[in-house]
Amino acid sequence: MSLSRRRSIIAGTLFVALIGVIGSFAIAHALLYAAAPTRIEIEATPITSFDNREPTQVRFGTLEFRGGLVLASANPAFGGLSGIHIESDGEHFLAITDKGSWLRGRIVYQDGKPIRIADAEMAPILGSDGRPLATRGWFDTESLAERDGVFYIGIERVEQIVRLNYRRDGFKARGEPIKVPADFKSFRYNKSLECLAAPPQGSPHAGELIVVTEHSLDADANLRSFLLDGDRVTRFSVRRTDGFDVSDCTILPPNDLLLLERRFSLTRGGAMRIRRLPLASLRADTLVDGRPIIEADLGYQIDNMEGIAVHRTAGGEITITLVSDDNFSIIQRNLLLQFAVVGE
């Protein structure tokens, strides 16, 4: 066995062990959220190469690496990035942490590469009563989507989705629970609402919310999935392959769903993957699949990748942004990575 292979297995083993330990202490950290709106400073260290073994390589299938940042802050609420939305200017962003906080700021670029974060602010995500969602135990905010100017957040463990008029109210927006199917309560604990997406007008399933569970499986061991449109619920499944679980999703306009996936294995190490599924294939009682557009193991600059967003630059280039969840651990990292879609 090669030295690099042994190192990958060791790193993966440590990574899996770490995830298990962190999961055991999740309740103890449940209140690690921003108590009030506050400005924070984020230290950003540029990532110039995605592949540690081939530093000059920038093309990865249909994607081209544009750059990345390692993010850190002295603010104790910073970390656990689990979902992100990039505004149309490609600079301003809105993110959530898996402890119930908002994070917003601005990505600063130089020669098309991210170099730092400016104007960063954090605040608690509020519930319908105006109090932080985390105070009622709704802290595991994992997925973020925007539909018609309103944001939706998926919350694991309690299996709820809340809608917030952030465009109107900013950090004062209150999370109003929406109606969800009764069978949400049968999801596997802490393995559910990682993927929430809203196709825009002109796309298949416009006006609906797409839900693909992290690792809540149907009778054939595939991922239970839903289309939500008020009282109308469409159930389908996404094929689970190669040990990957879903950690987020977004729309690649106009016709595709991108699934961000991760795998932790004692024998194979850690990995992340992005899979592309045609929106038109999401139909009642069907099993859908899609092709991977990138897969990366621990030999690349990845961590616990949990958030994905898409925006189009002023020059028309489609950019994919990924963020990772450090689990508030000193041996994991909050990453921001960007890739351009350059091929089909």
C-alpha positions in Angstrom: 0.0 0.0 0.0 1.4 3.4 -1.0 2.3 6.0 1.6 -0.3 8.4 0.3 -3.0 5.7 0.5 -2.1 4.9 4.1 -2.2 8.6 5.0 -5.6 8.9 3.4 -7.0 6.0 5.3 -5.5 7.3 8.6 -6.9 10.8 7.9 -10.3 9.3 7.1 -10.3 7.2 10.2 -9.5 10.2 12.4 -12.1 12.2 10.6 -14.8 9.6 11.1 -13.9 9.2 14.8 -14.0 13.0 15.2 -17.5 13.2 13.7 -18.7 10.5 16.1 -17.2 12.3 19.2 -18.7 15.6 18.1 -22.1 14.1 17.5 -22.0 12.8 21.1 -21.7 16.3 22.4 -24.1 18.0 20.1 -26.7 18.8 22.8 -24.0 20.4 25.0 -23.2 22.8 22.2 -26.8 23.4 21.2 -26.8 27.0 22.5 -23.7 28.1 20.6 -25.4 30.8 18.6 -25.1 34.5 18.2 -27.1 36.0 21.1 -27.7 39.4 19.3 -26.8 41.0 16.0 -23.1 41.9 16.1 -20.3 42.7 13.7 -17.5 40.2 13.6 -14.0 40.0 12.1 -13.3 37.0 9.9 -9.7 36.0 9.2 -9.4 34.6 5.7 -6.4 32.6 4.5 -6.4 32.1 0.7 -6.4 28.6 -0.8 -4.5 28.8 -4.1 -4.6 25.1 -5.1 -7.5 22.6 -4.8 -5.5 19.4 -5.4 -2.7 19.0 -2.8 -0.9 16.5 -5.1 -1.1 18.6 -8.3 -0.9 22.2 -7.2 -1.0 23.6 -10.8 -4.1 21.7 -11.8 -7.2 23.9 -12.0 -9.6 21.9 -14.3 -11.6 19.2 -12.6 -14.0 17.7 -15.1 -16.5 20.4 -16.1 -15.4 22.6 -13.2 -12.5 25.0 -12.9 -11.1 26.0 -9.5 -11.3 29.7 -9.0 -9.9 29.9 -5.4 -10.9 29.5 -1.8 -10.5 30.7 1.7 -10.0 29.2 5.2 -12.2 31.2 7.5 -11.7 31.7 11.2 -13.0 34.1 13.8 -12.5 34.8 17.5 -16.3 35.1 17.9 -17.5 31.9 19.6 -20.7 31.7 17.5 -18.7 31.6 14.3 -18.4 28.1 12.7 -20.6 25.2 11.7 -21.5 26.7 8.3 -24.3 24.6 7.0 -26.0 26.5 4.2 -25.2 29.6 2.0 -26.9 31.9 -0.5 -24.9 34.1 -2.8 -26.5 37.2 -4.1 -26.6 38.0 -7.8 -23.6 40.4 -7.5 -21.5 37.4 -6.5 -20.2 39.3 -3.5 -22.8 39.6 -0.8 -23.8 36.3 0.9 -26.2 35.0 3.6 -25.3 31.9 5.4 -26.6 29.8 8.4 -24.8 27.8 11.0 -26.0 24.5 12.5 -26.4 26.2 15.9 -29.1 28.6 14.8 -27.2 31.8 13.6 -27.3 34.0 10.6 -24.0 35.0 9.0 -23.9 37.7 6.3 -21.0 39.5 4.7 -19.2 40.3 1.5 -16.7 38.3 -0.5 -13.8 40.5 -1.7 -12.2 39.4 -5.0 -8.9 40.1 -6.6 -8.4 39.0 -10.3 -11.5 36.9 -9.9 -10.3 35.0 -6.8 -11.8 35.4 -3.3 -9.2 37.0 -1.0 -11.1 38.0 2.2 -14.5 38.6 3.8 -15.7 42.1 4.7 -18.7 43.5 6.5 -19.4 40.3 8.4 -22.3 40.2 10.9 -24.0 37.5 12.9 -27.4 37.3 14.6 -29.7 34.6 16.0 -32.3 33.2 13.7 -35.6 34.1 15.2 -38.7 32.1 15.7 -42.3 33.2 15.3 -42.3 34.6 18.9 -39.3 36.8 18.2 -37.0 34.7 20.3 -34.0 32.8 19.0 -35.1 29.5 17.4 -32.3 27.8 19.4 -33.9 28.6 22.7 -36.8 26.2 21.9 -34.5 23.5 20.7 -34.8 24.3 17.0 -31.0 24.9 16.7 -30.0 22.4 14.0 -30.6 24.7 11.1 -29.1 22.8 8.1 -30.5 23.9 4.8 -31.3 27.3 3.2 -33.3 28.2 0.0 -34.9 31.3 -1.4 -38.2 31.4 -3.2 -39.8 34.6 -4.5 -37.8 36.7 -2.1 -38.6 34.6 1.0 -36.1 32.3 2.6 -36.8 28.8 3.9 -34.7 27.0 6.5 -34.8 23.2 7.1 -34.2 22.2 10.7 -33.1 18.7 11.6 -34.0 16.7 14.7 -37.4 18.6 14.9 -38.1 18.0 11.1 -39.5 21.5 10.5 -39.2 24.1 7.8 -39.6 27.7 8.6 -40.2 30.7 6.2 -38.6 34.1 6.9 -39.2 37.4 5.1 -35.5 38.3 5.3 -35.7 40.7 2.3 -38.2 42.8 4.2 -37.0 42.4 7.8 -33.4 41.4 7.7 -32.1 39.9 11.0 -35.5 40.7 12.5 -37.3 38.2 10.3 -39.3 35.7 12.2 -39.4 32.0 11.2 -42.9 30.9 10.6 -43.3 27.1 10.4 -44.8 25.8 7.2 -47.0 22.7 6.8 -44.9 19.6 6.3 -46.0 16.0 5.6 -46.7 13.9 8.7 -44.2 11.3 7.5 -41.3 13.8 8.1 -41.5 12.5 11.7 -40.3 9.1 10.5 -37.0 10.5 9.2 -33.8 9.0 10.7 -32.7 11.2 13.6 -30.2 13.9 12.6 -30.2 12.5 9.0 -32.9 14.5 7.3 -33.3 18.1 6.2 -29.9 18.8 4.7 -31.2 19.6 1.2 -33.8 22.3 0.5 -34.0 24.0 -3.0 -36.5 26.2 -4.8 -36.4 26.2 -8.7 -36.9 29.7 -10.1 -39.7 30.8 -12.5 -39.2 29.2 -15.9 -37.6 26.0 -14.4 -39.4 22.6 -13.9 -41.1 22.6 -10.5 -41.0 26.4 -10.2 -42.9 27.4 -7.1 -42.2 24.1 -5.3 -39.7 23.3 -2.5 -37.5 20.3 -3.1 -36.4 18.2 -0.2 -33.8 15.4 -0.4 -32.9 13.8 2.9 -29.4 13.2 4.1 -29.7 9.5 5.0 -33.4 8.7 5.6 -33.9 5.7 3.4 -36.8 4.1 1.7 -37.4 0.3 1.5 -34.8 0.0 -1.3 -32.1 2.0 0.7 -32.4 5.1 -1.4 -32.9 8.7 -0.2 -36.4 9.7 0.6 -37.3 12.9 -1.3 -40.2 15.3 -1.6 -41.7 18.1 -3.7 -43.7 20.5 -1.5 -46.4 22.8 -2.9 -48.8 23.8 -0.1 -51.0 20.9 0.6 -49.8 19.0 -2.4 -46.9 16.6 -1.7 -45.0 14.5 -4.3 -42.8 11.7 -3.0 -39.9 10.3 -4.9 -36.5 8.8 -4.2 -32.9 9.7 -5.1 -30.5 6.8 -5.8 -27.9 6.5 -3.0 -24.5 5.4 -4.4 -21.0 4.6 -3.2 -21.7 5.4 0.4 -22.4 9.1 -0.1 -25.0 11.0 1.9 -26.5 14.4 1.0 -25.3 17.5 2.8 -27.0 20.3 0.7 -28.4 21.1 -2.7 -29.1 24.1 -5.0 -30.5 24.8 -8.4 -28.2 25.1 -11.5 -30.5 27.2 -13.7 -32.5 26.5 -15.5 -33.0 22.8 -15.5 -30.8 20.9 -12.9 -30.6 20.2 -9.2 -27.1 20.0 -7.8 -26.6 17.6 -4.8 -23.6 18.2 -2.5 -22.7 14.9 -0.9 -20.1 13.6 1.6 -18.8 10.3 2.6 -16.9 9.2 5.8 -15.5 5.7 5.7 -13.0 4.0 8.0 -11.5 2.2 5.0 -11.8 4.8 2.3 -11.4 8.1 4.2 -13.5 11.2 3.7 -14.7 12.5 0.4 -17.2 15.0 -1.2 -19.1 14.8 -4.4 -21.4 17.0 -6.5 -24.1 15.2 -8.5 -26.3 16.8 -11.2 -29.9 15.7 -11.5 -32.4 16.9 -14.2 -35.3 18.7 -12.5 -37.7 17.2 -15.0 -36.8 13.7 -13.7 -38.3 14.5 -10.3 -41.7 12.8 -10.5 -44.0 11.0 -8.2 -42.9 7.5 -7.1 -39.8 7.5 -9.3 -36.2 6.7 -8.6 -33.9 9.4 -10.0 -30.2 9.6 -10.4 -27.7 12.0 -11.9 -24.0 12.1 -12.9 -21.2 13.3 -10.7 -19.5 16.5 -11.9 -16.7 16.4 -9.3 -15.5 14.0 -6.6 -12.7 14.8 -4.2 -11.0 12.9 -1.3 -8.8 14.2 1.5 -6.0 14.7 -0.9 -7.9 17.8 -2.0 -8.7 21.0 0.0 -11.9 19.7 1.5 -13.4 19.3 4.9 -16.9 18.5 6.1 -18.6 20.2 3.0 -22.1 21.2 3.9 -23.2 24.2 1.9 -23.6 24.9 -1.9 -24.8 27.9 -3.9 -24.8 29.0 -7.5 -24.5 32.5 -9.0 -23.8 34.0 -12.4 -21.0 36.6 -12.7 -21.3 39.9 -14.6 -19.5 38.2 -17.4 -22.0 35.4 -17.6 -19.9 32.7 -15.9 -21.7 30.3 -13.6 -19.9 30.0 -10.3 -20.5 27.3 -7.6 -19.6 28.2 -4.1 -19.1 25.5 -1.4 -18.7 26.0 2.4 -17.7 23.5 5.1 -18.9 22.9 8.7 -16.0 22.7 11.2 -18.3 21.3 13.9 -16.8 24.0 16.1 -13.7 21.8 16.3 -10.1 23.1 16.5 -9.0 20.3 14.1 -11.5 21.0 11.3 -11.9 24.0 9.1 -14.5 26.4 7.7 -13.7 26.5 4.0 -15.1 28.6 1.2 -14.4 27.2 -2.3 -15.4 28.5 -5.7 -15.5 26.7 -9.0 -16.6 27.9 -12.5 -18.7 25.7 -14.7 -16.7 25.6 -17.9 -17.9 22.5 -19.7 -20.8 20.1 -20.1 
